[in-house]
Amino acid sequence: MDAPLEILHEDAHLLVVAKPTGVVVVPARGPVPGEPLVKLAGNHVGGKVFAVHRLDRESSGVVLFAKDEATHRELCALFGGRKVRKLYLAAVQGTVEKDGTVRRPIKEYGSGRMGFGRDGKPSATSYLVKERLKGATILEVQPETGRRHQIRVHMYSIGHPILGDNLYGNPRPIGGAPRLMLHALSVSFELPGSAPLTVECPPPPDFTAVLSSLRT
């Protein structure tokens, strides 16, 4: 990671940062260039931090870290209880005609790929059409559950894989995009005894550059 850590919010218990594409949140299997985000966050605070959730390496956006074990437990309980509202911005292939929700169980099939299966975990993803472009649609996406690759799998399942995806859809990368066009835009939650908090993360230049090219 060449750029300095971008802090979106910090207090006595929380550190919220902007993850660039290509960076892993926690150490991954096999060689991965650069330091994981959890280590960079720990270096920033001068101690250990606890990863609360993850984003795919290829995506970008808001990532939360807890500075202590008690806050980590509280945040994990909120995520587990579906009490964290997460919004994503996605650019998908093709024209999405209307808003909708995908409800299909997801399971792992090996080699890091996810897919549908009756014995998979219940999964739901809602999406709103924000802008239609030539050959692509910009969506605001809200995952109601938090399965691995959930948004990518659900968008692919309705015939609109995410631009730049190297795993789902053909030919890959989808649309020839130079990065996965999935960005974690914001998170909203309320810790016990604290006021509601929303942290937003504007899309980075490599994301907006692709959108600009699609508009022209």
C-alpha positions in Angstrom: 0.0 0.0 0.0 1.8 3.1 -1.2 -0.7 5.7 -0.1 -1.0 6.7 3.6 -3.8 5.3 5.7 -6.9 7.3 5.1 -8.8 7.8 8.4 -12.5 8.4 8.1 -13.3 8.4 11.8 -11.4 7.8 15.0 -12.4 7.9 18.7 -11.3 6.2 21.9 -12.9 2.9 20.8 -13.1 2.9 17.0 -10.9 3.4 14.0 -12.6 3.6 10.6 -10.5 3.7 7.5 -10.8 3.7 3.7 -9.5 0.6 2.1 -8.0 0.9 -1.4 -8.6 -1.8 -3.9 -5.9 -4.5 -4.0 -5.3 -4.4 -0.2 -6.4 -7.2 2.1 -8.0 -6.5 5.4 -6.4 -9.4 7.3 -3.5 -11.7 6.3 -4.5 -13.9 3.4 -3.5 -17.3 2.3 -0.6 -17.2 -0.1 1.6 -14.3 -1.1 -0.2 -10.9 -1.3 1.6 -7.7 -2.1 1.8 -5.1 0.6 0.8 -5.1 4.3 -2.7 -6.1 5.4 -4.9 -3.2 6.5 -5.2 -4.5 10.1 -1.4 -4.1 10.5 -1.4 -0.6 9.0 -4.3 0.3 11.4 -2.4 -1.2 14.3 0.7 0.9 13.4 -1.5 4.0 13.3 -2.8 3.5 16.8 0.5 2.1 18.2 -1.1 -1.2 19.3 -3.4 -4.0 18.5 -6.7 -3.4 16.7 -9.4 -5.9 16.0 -11.0 -6.4 12.5 -14.8 -6.3 12.8 -15.6 -7.2 9.2 -13.9 -7.6 5.8 -14.1 -6.4 2.2 -12.9 -8.4 -0.8 -9.3 -7.6 -1.7 -10.5 -6.2 -5.1 -13.1 -3.8 -3.6 -12.7 -0.5 -1.8 -14.4 1.5 1.0 -15.3 1.7 4.6 -13.6 -0.8 7.1 -14.1 -0.8 10.8 -11.6 -1.7 13.5 -12.1 -1.9 17.2 -9.4 -0.6 19.6 -10.4 -2.9 22.4 -11.9 -6.4 22.9 -15.2 -5.1 24.5 -15.9 -2.8 21.5 -15.0 -5.7 19.2 -17.6 -7.9 20.9 -20.2 -5.2 20.7 -19.6 -4.5 17.0 -19.5 -8.2 16.1 -22.9 -8.6 17.9 -24.3 -5.7 15.8 -23.1 -7.2 12.6 -24.3 -10.7 13.6 -27.7 -9.3 14.5 -28.0 -7.4 11.2 -28.1 -4.1 13.0 -25.4 -2.4 10.9 -26.6 -0.7 7.7 -24.1 -1.1 4.9 -24.4 0.7 1.6 -22.3 0.0 -1.5 -21.9 1.6 -4.9 -21.6 -0.9 -7.8 -21.3 -0.5 -11.6 -22.8 -3.6 -13.2 -22.9 -4.8 -16.8 -26.0 -4.2 -18.8 -29.2 -2.2 -18.2 -31.0 -2.9 -14.9 -34.6 -2.1 -15.5 -35.8 -1.6 -12.0 -35.0 -1.8 -8.3 -35.1 -5.2 -6.7 -33.9 -7.7 -4.1 -32.1 -11.0 -4.6 -32.8 -13.7 -2.1 -30.8 -16.9 -2.8 -28.7 -19.1 -0.4 -25.0 -18.9 -0.9 -22.4 -21.6 -0.2 -18.7 -22.1 -0.9 -17.8 -24.4 -3.8 -14.0 -24.4 -3.5 -11.1 -22.3 -5.1 -12.5 -19.2 -3.4 -15.7 -19.2 -5.5 -19.1 -18.9 -4.0 -22.5 -20.0 -5.5 -26.0 -21.0 -4.8 -27.1 -24.2 -3.0 -30.1 -25.4 -1.2 -27.9 -26.1 1.8 -26.3 -22.7 1.6 -26.7 -19.8 4.1 -29.8 -17.5 3.6 -28.6 -14.4 1.8 -30.4 -11.2 0.6 -29.2 -8.2 -1.4 -31.3 -5.2 -2.2 -30.4 -2.7 -5.0 -31.6 0.7 -6.3 -30.9 2.0 -9.8 -29.0 5.3 -9.5 -27.9 5.9 -13.1 -28.1 4.0 -16.4 -25.2 4.4 -18.8 -24.3 2.8 -22.2 -23.9 -0.8 -21.5 -23.8 -0.4 -17.7 -25.9 0.6 -14.7 -24.8 2.2 -11.4 -26.5 0.7 -8.4 -26.8 1.6 -4.7 -26.6 -1.8 -3.0 -27.6 -2.8 0.5 -26.7 -6.4 1.6 -29.1 -7.6 4.3 -26.7 -10.4 5.1 -22.9 -10.6 5.0 -21.9 -13.7 3.0 -18.6 -13.8 1.2 -18.8 -12.4 -2.3 -22.5 -11.9 -1.7 -23.1 -8.8 -3.9 -20.9 -10.2 -6.6 -22.7 -13.6 -6.7 -26.2 -12.1 -6.5 -25.6 -9.5 -9.3 -24.1 -12.2 -11.5 -27.1 -14.4 -10.8 -29.5 -11.8 -12.3 -27.4 -11.4 -15.4 -25.6 -8.2 -14.3 -22.1 -9.1 -13.1 -20.1 -6.3 -11.6 -17.7 -4.6 -14.0 -14.1 -5.6 -13.4 -15.0 -8.9 -11.7 -12.4 -11.6 -12.3 -14.4 -14.5 -10.7 -18.1 -14.2 -11.8 -19.3 -13.8 -15.4 -17.6 -14.1 -18.8 -15.4 -12.9 -20.4 -13.4 -11.7 -17.4 -12.6 -9.1 -16.2 -16.2 -8.1 -16.8 -16.4 -5.2 -19.3 -12.6 -4.9 -19.3 -12.7 -2.6 -16.3 -9.3 -2.2 -14.6 -10.7 -2.8 -11.1 -13.7 -4.4 -9.4 -16.4 -1.7 -9.5 -17.7 -2.3 -6.0 -17.2 0.2 -3.3 -18.4 0.2 0.4 -19.9 3.7 0.5 -21.1 3.9 4.2 -21.8 2.1 7.4 -24.4 3.1 10.1 -24.7 1.6 13.5 -25.3 2.4 17.2 -23.0 1.1 19.9 -24.6 0.6 23.4 -24.5 3.9 25.3 -23.5 5.9 22.2 -25.2 8.0 19.7 -25.9 6.6 16.2 -22.9 6.9 13.9 -22.7 6.9 10.1 -19.3 6.9 8.4 -19.1 7.6 4.7 -16.3 7.0 2.3 -16.4 8.7 -1.2 -15.4 6.5 -4.1 -11.6 6.8 -4.8 -10.2 8.2 -8.1 -9.7 4.8 -9.7 -13.4 4.1 -9.2 -14.7 7.5 -10.4 -12.4 7.4 -13.4 -14.1 4.3 -14.7 -17.5 5.9 -14.1 -16.3 9.0 -16.1 -15.2 6.8 -19.0 -18.6 5.0 -19.0 -20.4 8.4 -19.2 -18.4 9.5 -22.2 
